[in-house]
Structures are given as structure tokens and as C-alpha cells.
Amino acid sequence: MDVTITVQNYVWTVVSWAMLSAGIWLVLGKLKWKNRILALFPGLRYYALASAVGMRREGIFCCVAELIVYSGNLTNIANKNERIVLAWVLLVVAAFVFLFVYRIRVFLRVIRVFGLRRRWILLLIVFERISLLVLGAGKKYQPAGYIPADEDWMAGTAPAQLGTVHGQDVLAHTSGLSVDLSDRSVKDMNKTRYLLKDISLHIPNGSLVLLLGGSGSGKTTFVNALTGYEKANAKVMLNGMDVYEQYEQIKYRIGFVPQKNLIRGNDTVKNTISDAAMLRLPENMPQQDRDSRIRNVMETLGLTAGSDGLVGKKSGGMLRRISIALELVSDPELFILDEPDSGLDGVVARELFEKLRSIADDGRIVIAITHTPDRVADLFDKVIVLARDSGRVGRLAFYGSPDEARSFFGKESMEGIIRSINKKEDGGEGKADESIARFAAMTAGRTGAANE
């Protein structure tokens, strides 16, 4: 009787292994995963399946958890210390729960990749082996809109070798904004992932600068590095002061206006700006000077008329001006705006950027991100173009005047420049690497000529 039960258990174990391995093998084939042999091994099979849908981290967790569960099934601990037995049982139970949760996460991604309905998750949980066999063998089940495996995992881990503009002599300037950035990286599962690399430039005071870049090019990361919000491996100097080393003294000289309006709607315009002045200006500043600053900011942005009206009753364009006023009241030397014209029509957006032009003309540095740059391109002094290289790292593809940018990229519009550096699968021309390398070579040539 015991022998019969043992044989039945052995047969069921083999059949169970074969069904699950075959199902994962077939699914991996549809996902174009090269190392399908991993489907034959406990632990590694879930690692392969997770990695094939861009979830390698979850795959590692599943692999470790399943190996612990299997070792619990195969290890004879009957004669060991009771405490060891209890600890081991608890570990196996925890690993089983962990494996269950992370398998669900992987299965949900598989469902999305194959364009299936979410109710498939129940089939995969209850009838995992049969469901994977059906999914892998059924001709009607094919990946839909599939992103190549491991793209997210590998992003930024291997920057393209395209030359560098880092290390140029930009820090010799005693005024304006000087940036010499070697890299901005993060640690992810013991891998170094680069978000930005090799950016070196100098922006004079009184400049209105357009920051361009496609999706994932690192615009937000770059802005955070400039402001000191997220430090990079860099030297950032603002009018002779080190932004990183002297952050507490200089942070009030930097203004940032986010894309969304973060202001109360139940107070008047004047009171809202006055409250911002109370928070951002020195406590010992005379009230007369404080009132003068508020008045000048409101006049500059055209907020004097209707200043007693409620903020919540103002138009979209007026709300953006109020948001700008909240930062401008502290008289920043560096002013950064993330899509200040978002949701505004052409005429209102133009008026807003004309206000930014006048702010820059007062001697400040104004950097703006906008997704509709051509309607206001003539107002800018400089253009920074960031592009994502083939290693998926944000790099400097160009820095210069708008006319120089059009000439460099051979395009008549700023939007044309973005299309040229975007990936082909995103509707672009895929010339990011070419532009980055060409600009690095051109910058190195200028530096070499200047040093001769």
C-alpha cells in the first residue's frame, strides 16, 4: 500500500512538472525568449517567465521563493531539533505565500501582454498548468503590443559610448548658471542604472531657455539636479555659489513652478501672493519693501486688475500667472517652469511666455519645458536638447540658440528636432545617438580650438 502511494506521488510529481514546464516553455516561445531551457527547472522557470515580460526583479523573488518551497518538500528534517523544524516550516510557509503573491503579479503582466481579460487571472491561479498550456499552444493567443523583454530592466545600465561634453571649462564663469554633470545614477538590485550622463553647459544671466527632450530623455531628472532636489555627480554653480555645497543659503534663490497649479481657490489673488511672500521672504524684511515686492510681481504678471477676486474664479491662464507669482515673489535668480502653458490656447500661452521673457530680461535665468515650443520659439535665447541614447540614458544632444539648433538638426521646427531624436517605434527618426555623438565632437572641437 505504501509503495503504491509512493509511486502515485512520484508519477504525479513528474506529470505536474512536465505540464508546468511545457506550458511555460510554449509561452516563452511566443514571447521570443531565448533561454527557454530555464522552463525545465523549478525556480528558474518563473524567473524566465517574469523576465520575458519585463519583470526580472519579480522573477528573482519567485525563483528564490520556489526553491525554498521545493527544498522544504525534499528535505528530511524529522530527526532535527524541534526549534529548527518549526523555523524551517515557518520559512517554507512564508516562501509559499511570497511565491503565490508574486506569481499573481507576473500572471497579471502576462495577461496584459497577451491582451486577455483580467478574469484569466482566476484560471491561472486555480488551473495554472492547464491554463499555461492553453495559452502557449493556442494559436489565437498571441502577444499584443508586446514590449521587448528586459527593456525596463536593462534601461540605463549600459550607456552608449558616444563621446562626452562633460569636463568642459564651464565652471570658470563667475556669473550665470554653470553645470558640469558627470552622471546621475541610482542603484537597482545591485545594478547601477544611469539616468543622465555627460552634460556640461553654461547659461548667462538674462536668458530664457527652452528645455526640449522626448519621453524618457531625463528632463525632470535634469531639473531636479539643477535645483539640488536630487543631487547628481555634478558641480552646479549659480552666480558663484555652489548649489549642492551651499544649498541652505541658495535654495531660496531658485524658483520652481510645477505643471499643476498647487494653489488655494478660496482666497483672493492678493492675499494668496501676500501669504507666499510671508513664507518665502526674510522675516526681517521691512513691510514697505515686502509690499513693494508684491506690487511689482503683480504688475509684471498683469495681476493687479482683479486682485481682490477669488483665485478659484480665475481662468486657466490667470491661474498659471498666479502660480508663477508665488515663486517670483522671492526674486529667484534661477526660475524653472514645467509646462507653464499646459492647457492654454495659443494666444494665452503666447502672452504667458512674453511675461517670462520680461522676467528673464530683468537679469534672471528662466528655463521652461513645453510640449508646444514652436509657437513661442522666437522668444528664447537658448535651447537645451536632451535625448535618450541607445543605452536608454539621458544625454545632451545640443545646446545653443534656436537658429543654431535648427541648423544642427537640419529641421525647420522645434517639434521636428524632437521627432529626429525620438525612437522609430515612437514615430521618430531614431537619430539620438548620431546627434549626441556629433554634438560631443563639435563641443570638443570648440574647446580644443579655444585652448590653442
Secondary structure by P-SEA (a helix, b strand, c coil): caaaaaaaaaaaaaaaaaaaaaaaaaaaaaaccccccccccaaaaaaaaaaaaccaaaaaaaaaaaaaaaaaaccccccccaaaaaaaaaaaaaaaaaaaaaaaaaaaaaaaaacccccaaaaaaaaaaaaaaaaaacccccccccccccccccccccccccccccccccccccccbbbbccbbbbbcccbbbbcccbbbbccccccbbbbbbcccccaaaaaaaaaccccccbbbbccccccccccccccccbbbbcccccccccccaaaaaaaaaaacccccccaaaaaaaaaaaaaaaccccccccccccccaaaaaaaaaaaaacccccbbbbccccccccaaaaaaaaaaaaaaaaabbbbbbbbcccccccccccbbbbbbbcccbbbbbcccccaaaaaaaaccccaaaaaaaacccccccccaaaaaaaaaaaaaaaaaaaaac
